[in-house]
Amino acid sequence: MDNSKSEHCYRGDPPLDEDLSFSAAPVSSFKHCPLADVWNNFVTVGLKVEVKNRDVPSRNNQIGNNHSSTKNSKNKSDYYWIASVVKVAGYFIRLRYEGFENGSADFWVNILSNQIHSVGWCASQGKVLIPPKAIAEKYSDWKAILVKSLTGSPTLPENFVEQLRDSLKSRMKVGTRLECVDKCRISAVRTAIVSKIIGCRLHLKYEGDEEDDGFWCHQDSPLIHPVGWAQVVGHELKATPEYARSSLEKVIDKKFDVNDAKWSLFPVPKYNPVLSGKGDIKFREGMKLEAIDPLNLSTICPATVTKVLRNNYLMVGIDGVMADDGSDWFCYHASSPNILPVGFCMLNNIPLTPPKEYPKEFEWYEYLQATHSNAAPVHLFKRDLPNHGFKEGMYLEAVDLMVPKLVCVATIKKVVGRLLRIHFNGWDETYDQWCDCESPELYPIGWCQMVGYPLEPPKDPNGNETTYTGFGPLDSRQKKRSSYKGKYKKRKHNSQNASGMNMSATFNYFEKASTSDHLNTSGSSLSSLSNNNEWTPTAGSEASSGPPPSSDQHGMSSSVVIKPSPIQPLLWGLPGEKLPDDPRHWSVSHVSLFLQANDCGAYCHNFSERKIDGSQMLKMSRDDLLKITNDKLGPVLKIYALIQSLRGSKKFH
């Protein structure tokens, strides 16, 4: 990299120095990015700053410092001058030195550059203000000119850079353990460790798989979850049996290891479907919808709800290409903007990719009849439309979600409500991807340079990559995008996964832990719970039973079943209080004593108020417990585990 250009912005398509008519997506549109909420208040055209002087005259003409100060300032890095912001493009600002009347000497610089400071910084740091050589003789009294120019003009807050850097700090830390999607089997999650953090982007390494190079994602990505998430929502989990058991216990007891990703680190998805007057209608297995294909993000396809998990999570498969073992089902929250109601594409003039080998022109009405299916009601989908500020033609930096370590120069090709179609400059439209306006994998231009993350430049018309100049990546550039020839290998229905790896080899270390039968004894399935509330470690609900244990074509061991024995030894009463041996004969007060002895005393009043004795308690379902605990899933799981233990105890028989 040419160090002489290390402080210039990316010069690509279009060149920032030559085409000032281009439009960049504003920082305020990227809610997950530093200072997005206050950016428009701080960084505007007309803003005055002190910036390093790149054209120092041989004869000193300093402003506001005595001659001795100038004489001792031999390093040119000590010379600064006043400049005004004439254009803002992402985290880049175009500056014009005070005294220039046209843009002949304008230049771009990243807002986080150590060249830029608020007005007054030089005086406080003993730095020298001196006009550029080209205009040094323009005025005899530069001090008077500056006083007139700066009076009433805005400048950056004194702590602006500190605020910006603080906002770049991740709430995660290196070494954090979490659950994330298995890129070799997207229908499952597995445990991973945060190995590196750059600008709130996390590099994750799967536990127990040293050969895999992991993958990158933002800390707000829907692909990552806290410890215990899979067990709580009923998602397929690929982990050791020990982890499968302990993760649920940690959630119930709210006792996590120091490196566990706790639930408080993750925002709770908000789901408030529009009331239709039919409160019993929810997402159900078999319902049809439209969805962005997770393995071919340039297409929107007919899809099917293949399973309904708890806490408003769904498994969705793309019609016509679903693997027989369900390995390419993808998990979405019901509020996900990546799932859409039937007819969305038609109403918005977007091509809908029909199921593979569909014999005729696709029509939803005929397709629903032919498949004996129902469309998911429109009111179940996310419908709010924020004033996001994105427009067609705007430039930005975007993650290639098919190769997520790559952040590339991109343009917004189409805006449809919340949806953006992202085009990677210089690449065929088959590489385009649909994403939400609030996707954490979109960034303003200049973000990569600001945080030190490699930016993949576009190809020039001859198919070669253009050069990139910036602060430079923190680690060396690895494979270029040009290494990925041709269209992505989207789907494999045999033993090779989408990454071209042998799936059976990647599973050797693990046992597949299906979560459907956690908290089960005697082979009974997990009963359905109300789906009215979001789950948090203290409040939530279940939507339906989890997926049944599935056989694996690669000969993996059977699903791990976590039995609902309580985490602490089962106590039959408080010290000095003896309960009857047979819980069927317990009175209401006996039930209260039992709950108190097992750290569930907060709900004794609820049980006593309903006059629940031992016989009634043993018959209680999770639905019953949800009503008693006001939809608190944590207590429900624990109390139900206690009841199951009573049912299976020798004293019961």
Secondary structure as UniProt FT lines:
FT   HELIX           3..5
FT   TURN            6..7
FT   TURN            16..18
FT   TURN            20..21
FT   HELIX           27..29
FT   TURN            31..32
FT   TURN            34..38
FT   HELIX           39..42
FT   TURN            45..46
FT   STRAND          48..52
FT   HELIX           67..72
FT   HELIX           76..78
FT   STRAND          79..89
FT   TURN            90..91
FT   STRAND          92..97
FT   TURN            98..99
FT   TURN            104..105
FT   STRAND          107..110
FT   TURN            111..112
FT   TURN            114..115
FT   STRAND          116..117
FT   TURN            119..120
FT   HELIX           121..125
FT   STRAND          128..129
FT   HELIX           133..135
FT   TURN            136..137
FT   HELIX           142..150
FT   TURN            151..152
FT   TURN            158..159
FT   HELIX           160..167
FT   TURN            174..175
FT   STRAND          177..182
FT   TURN            183..184
FT   STRAND          185..198
FT   TURN            199..200
FT   STRAND          201..206
FT   TURN            207..208
FT   STRAND          215..218
FT   TURN            219..220
FT   TURN            222..223
FT   STRAND          224..225
FT   TURN            227..228
FT   HELIX           229..233
FT   STRAND          237..239
FT   HELIX           241..253
FT   TURN            258..259
FT   HELIX           263..265
FT   TURN            279..280
FT   TURN            285..286
FT   STRAND          288..292
FT   TURN            294..295
FT   TURN            297..298
FT   STRAND          300..308
FT   TURN            311..312
FT   STRAND          313..318
FT   TURN            319..321
FT   TURN            324..325
FT   TURN            327..328
FT   STRAND          330..333
FT   TURN            334..335
FT   TURN            337..338
FT   STRAND          339..340
FT   TURN            342..343
FT   HELIX           344..347
FT   TURN            348..349
FT   TURN            356..357
FT   HELIX           364..370
FT   TURN            371..372
FT   HELIX           378..380
FT   TURN            392..393
FT   STRAND          395..399
FT   TURN            401..402
FT   TURN            404..405
FT   STRAND          407..416
FT   TURN            417..418
FT   STRAND          419..424
FT   TURN            425..426
FT   HELIX           429..431
FT   STRAND          433..436
FT   TURN            437..438
FT   TURN            440..441
FT   STRAND          442..443
FT   TURN            445..446
FT   HELIX           447..451
FT   STRAND          455..456
FT   TURN            461..462
FT   HELIX           481..483
FT   TURN            498..499
FT   HELIX           503..506
FT   TURN            507..509
FT   STRAND          511..513
FT   TURN            516..519
FT   TURN            522..523
FT   TURN            553..554
FT   TURN            575..576
FT   HELIX           583..585
FT   HELIX           588..597
FT   TURN            598..599
FT   HELIX           601..603
FT   HELIX           604..609
FT   TURN            610..611
FT   HELIX           614..618
FT   HELIX           622..628
FT   TURN            629..630
FT   HELIX           633..648
FT   HELIX           650..652
//
